Amino acid sequence: MKSHPITIKDIARILGISPSTVSRALKDHPDISPKTKQLVQTFAEKVNYRPNALALSLRSSKTNTIGIVIPEIVHHFFSSVISGIEDVAYGRGYNAIICQTNENYQREVIDLQALIDNRVDGILVSMSKNTHEFAHFDNVIENGVPMVFFDRICEAISSDRVIADDFEGARIATHHLIKKGCKRIMHLAAPQHLLIGKYRKEGYCSALKEHQMVCEDQLIVKCDTREGVFAKADDILRLAPEIDGIFAVNDSTAIAAMQVLRRNGYEVPKDIAVAGFGDGPNASIAYPQLTTVEQKGYDIGQAAMRLLIGHIEEEVDQEEFETKIFTPELVERESSQLGQSFK
C-alpha cells in the first residue's frame, strides 16, 4: 500500500506540538526557540518532508511552472529550443511542462486548456501546421496567462515572438546553389498559411530574381515531410530532368529528396545539388552530407523564455510586445557541390 507524503500536521502530532509551531520552525521564524527549530528541522529532514507545492502555489498565486506546446519533440530544432528554454527556466526557479501536439489542432486546443487548468505561470507555443482557428490562443490571454510564440507564430494574436529570419535563411541557401552553378532550382515547400513556409518560399523567389531567374510555380512542390516527399516522388522525378538544384524547406525533406533521386539514377550533387534548412544531426550523417542553414534553436529557446519571464514577473509592460529575430547561417557541405561526384 502506497504511503502518503508526510505533512506538517503529521510532524506536529508525532512531536507533540502545534502545526503552526512546526510551520514557523521550518521557516526559521524568530519567535521559535533554537531548541524547537533544531528538533523540528532535524526530524523533517529525517522523514524526508517536502512542502506541498500545490498548497504553496494556492497561497502565492504562482506555481513557478511554465507550459511548452510544440508540434513534435523528436524534431532536432524543437529539442534544441527546449534545451534553451529549460536552461533559462531552471536558472530562474521555473519548472516546465512539455506538451506535444503532433501537428494536431484538437490536441493543441486540449493541451492549452490543460495548462491553464493546471495554473501555469506562462506558456510558450509553436503552432501546429494544421491550426487555422485561433480562439484557443485568445482564451489563454483572456485567462491572464502570459504567452510567447516561437518559430511558428500566429500573426492574429498580439504577443512576444521569437523567430529565425526564414526569408533570409532561404535566400542565403538559394543564393548559394546559384553560386555553385545551378540554373533551375526546385523548391520543396511548407504550407503557405504558416509564416515559415511563406517566408522561406519568398526568400527562395527573391534570390532567383536577384540573379534574373524566374520563380516558376511548376518548380514549387508542396511537401515538407519525409513522407510527403515519397508521396510526391513522381512529381519530383517528372521535373528532375529539367532541374539542377533543390532547396527544401527543411532537412528531412531535403534528405528524402536525395534518397528519391539516388534511387532513380541521379547523382547528388553531380546532377542535382541540394540544400536544406535546420542543420539537425542528420544533415552531417546523410550521404552526401547536406548543405543547410543553421537555425539557432537553442538561442531561440533562451530568448523566448526570457521574454516570458519578463511578463510573468512584471518586469515589462504587459501590453508591450517584442519580436526577436535570429539570422540563420549557411553550413556548406557536399550536397551542394554541383558537378562533383561523391560515389
MOMO-V770268 format. One record per backbone hydrogen bond with DSSP energy under -0.5 kcal/mol. CO is the residue of the C=O (numbers start at 1). NH is the residue of the N-H. If there is no record, write none. Layout:
BEGIN
co,nh
CO,NH
CO,NH
END
This chain:
BEGIN
co,nh
7,11
8,12
9,13
10,14
11,15
12,16
12,17
18,22
19,23
20,24
21,25
22,26
23,27
24,29
25,28
29,32
33,37
34,38
35,39
36,40
37,41
38,42
39,43
40,44
41,45
42,46
43,47
44,49
45,48
51,53
52,56
53,57
54,58
55,59
56,60
57,61
57,62
64,95
65,121
65,122
66,97
67,124
68,70
68,99
69,126
70,101
71,102
75,79
76,80
77,81
78,82
79,83
80,84
81,85
82,86
83,87
84,88
85,89
86,90
87,91
88,92
89,92
89,94
90,93
95,66
96,98
97,68
97,99
99,70
99,101
101,104
103,105
104,108
105,109
106,110
107,111
108,112
109,113
110,114
111,115
112,116
113,117
114,118
115,120
116,119
121,146
122,67
123,148
124,69
125,150
128,131
130,132
134,137
134,138
135,139
136,140
137,141
138,142
139,143
140,145
141,144
144,146
146,123
147,160
148,125
149,162
150,152
151,153
152,127
153,155
154,157
157,159
160,149
161,324
162,151
163,326
164,166
165,169
166,170
167,171
168,172
169,173
170,174
171,175
172,176
173,177
174,178
175,179
176,180
177,182
178,181
184,244
184,245
186,247
187,189
187,221
188,249
189,223
191,194
194,198
195,199
196,200
197,201
198,202
199,203
200,204
201,205
202,206
203,207
204,208
205,209
206,210
207,211
208,211
208,213
209,212
214,216
216,219
217,220
219,187
219,221
220,222
221,189
221,223
225,229
226,230
227,231
228,232
230,233
232,236
233,237
234,238
235,239
236,240
237,241
239,242
239,243
240,243
244,273
245,186
246,248
246,275
247,188
250,254
251,255
252,256
253,257
254,258
255,259
256,260
257,261
258,262
259,263
260,264
261,264
261,266
262,265
267,269
267,271
267,272
269,339
273,246
274,291
275,248
277,251
278,295
280,283
280,284
281,284
281,285
282,286
283,290
289,335
291,276
292,331
293,278
294,329
296,300
297,301
298,302
299,303
300,304
301,305
302,306
303,307
304,308
305,309
306,310
307,311
308,312
309,313
310,315
310,316
311,314
317,320
319,321
322,161
322,324
324,163
326,165
326,328
329,294
330,332
331,292
333,336
334,337
335,274
336,338
337,340
END
